[in-house]
Amino acid sequence: MAYELVLCKYCKSSEVVRYGTQSGRSRFRCKTCRRIFKTDYVYRAYETGVQEQIVDMALNGSGLRDTSRVLGVGKNTVISTLKDQATEVVHVNPHVGSRELAVEIRHLMDPTIHVQADELWSYVGSKAHQRWLWYAIDAATGVVLSFVFGPRQDTVFKKL
């Protein structure tokens, strides 16, 4: 018969006794801290270190679905873990993602603006009542510079 030394996952004590089974997996109870734990789980999210991996992947730019697929946990588990750990996550640079700051930096470094124009249409009620939207954006920052609604005519486009 093989003997396996089981350490408490909370206090690392070796004074651990078997405490029954749950879902076909052995449960253990620590005599020192009196907590109950398992060495292996049916659902991967309960394993040690998975929550830290979720936070690390979020900080490295992985999306919710990507994180859930890689770690083998549900996307709702990823969301709840990130909500619970939100107070521990510190913003290194609060200006990251700030569109206003990006525009200011862009104009300081390169005063020339590369503008892209595009159009799209939709209808109101029926396709006979088409409405067109023309818009111009700064290619580097994605900021909308101007837009105009109206029928598809040169006079409306020239207002842009």
C-alpha positions in Angstrom: 0.0 0.0 0.0 1.3 3.4 -1.0 1.4 6.2 1.5 1.0 9.8 0.3 1.9 12.7 2.6 -0.8 15.3 2.3 -0.1 18.9 3.5 -2.8 21.4 4.4 -3.3 23.8 1.5 -3.9 26.7 3.9 -1.4 26.3 6.8 1.0 23.7 5.2 0.7 21.5 8.3 1.3 17.7 7.9 -1.4 16.9 10.6 -4.1 16.0 8.1 -6.7 13.2 8.3 -9.1 11.9 5.8 -12.6 13.4 6.2 -14.8 11.4 3.8 -15.4 11.8 0.1 -17.4 14.2 -2.1 -18.1 13.6 -5.8 -15.8 10.6 -5.6 -12.8 12.7 -4.5 -11.2 12.4 -1.1 -11.6 15.2 1.4 -9.1 16.0 4.1 -9.3 18.0 7.4 -6.4 19.8 9.0 -6.0 19.2 12.7 -4.1 22.5 13.1 -6.3 25.0 11.4 -9.5 22.8 11.3 -10.2 23.6 7.7 -11.5 21.0 5.2 -10.0 20.8 1.7 -9.4 18.5 -1.3 -6.2 17.7 -3.2 -7.9 17.5 -6.6 -11.2 19.0 -7.7 -13.8 18.2 -10.4 -14.0 21.8 -11.4 -10.7 23.5 -12.2 -11.7 26.9 -10.9 -11.4 25.7 -7.3 -7.7 24.6 -7.7 -5.0 26.6 -6.1 -3.6 29.4 -8.2 -6.3 29.6 -10.9 -7.7 32.9 -9.6 -4.2 34.4 -9.7 -3.9 33.2 -13.3 -7.2 34.8 -14.2 -6.0 38.2 -12.9 -2.6 37.8 -14.6 -4.2 37.0 -17.9 -6.5 40.0 -17.6 -3.6 42.3 -16.9 -1.8 40.9 -19.9 -4.7 41.8 -22.2 -6.4 38.4 -22.6 -10.2 38.6 -23.1 -12.8 36.9 -21.0 -13.5 34.1 -23.4 -9.8 33.5 -24.1 -9.1 33.2 -20.4 -12.0 30.8 -19.8 -10.9 28.6 -22.7 -7.2 28.5 -21.8 -7.8 27.8 -18.1 -10.8 25.5 -18.5 -13.2 27.6 -16.4 -16.5 29.3 -17.2 -16.7 32.9 -18.4 -18.9 33.8 -15.5 -16.2 32.5 -13.1 -13.7 34.8 -14.8 -16.1 37.7 -14.5 -16.8 37.1 -10.8 -13.1 36.6 -10.1 -12.2 39.8 -11.7 -15.0 41.7 -9.8 -13.8 40.2 -6.5 -10.1 41.1 -7.3 -10.9 44.5 -8.7 -9.7 46.3 -5.5 -6.4 44.6 -5.7 -5.7 45.5 -9.3 -3.9 48.9 -9.4 -3.9 51.1 -12.5 -0.3 51.7 -13.4 -1.1 54.5 -15.7 -4.6 56.1 -15.3 -4.3 57.8 -18.7 -4.1 54.6 -20.7 -7.2 54.4 -22.9 -7.9 58.1 -22.5 -8.9 59.3 -26.0 -8.4 63.0 -25.1 -4.8 62.4 -24.0 -4.1 60.4 -27.2 -5.4 63.3 -29.3 -3.2 65.8 -27.5 -0.1 63.7 -27.8 -0.9 63.0 -31.4 -1.1 66.7 -32.2 2.1 67.6 -30.3 4.1 65.0 -32.1 2.7 65.3 -35.6 0.6 68.3 -36.4 -0.5 66.9 -39.8 -3.8 65.1 -39.6 -4.6 62.2 -41.9 -8.3 62.2 -42.4 -10.4 59.3 -43.6 -14.0 59.7 -44.8 -16.6 57.1 -45.1 -20.3 56.8 -45.7 -23.0 54.4 -44.6 -26.8 54.2 -45.1 -29.9 52.9 -43.4 -33.6 53.4 -44.0 -36.5 54.7 -42.0 -39.7 52.7 -42.4 -39.0 51.4 -45.9 -36.0 51.2 -48.2 -37.5 54.0 -50.2 -36.6 56.4 -47.4 -32.8 56.1 -47.3 -30.8 58.2 -44.9 -27.0 58.6 -45.4 -24.3 59.3 -42.9 -21.0 60.7 -44.0 -18.3 61.0 -41.4 -14.6 62.0 -41.2 -12.2 60.5 -38.6 -8.5 61.1 -37.7 -6.8 58.0 -39.0 -4.3 57.8 -36.1 -6.6 58.3 -33.1 -10.0 57.3 -34.5 -11.6 60.5 -33.2 -14.6 61.6 -35.2 -13.9 65.0 -36.7 -17.1 65.7 -38.5 -20.4 64.1 -39.6 -23.5 64.9 -41.6 -26.8 63.3 -42.3 -29.0 63.6 -45.4 -29.8 62.2 -48.8 -27.0 61.0 -51.1 -26.3 64.2 -52.9 -23.1 66.3 -53.5 -24.5 69.3 -51.7 -24.9 67.3 -48.4 -21.5 65.8 -48.8 -19.9 69.2 -49.3 -21.1 70.2 -45.8 -18.8 67.7 -44.4 
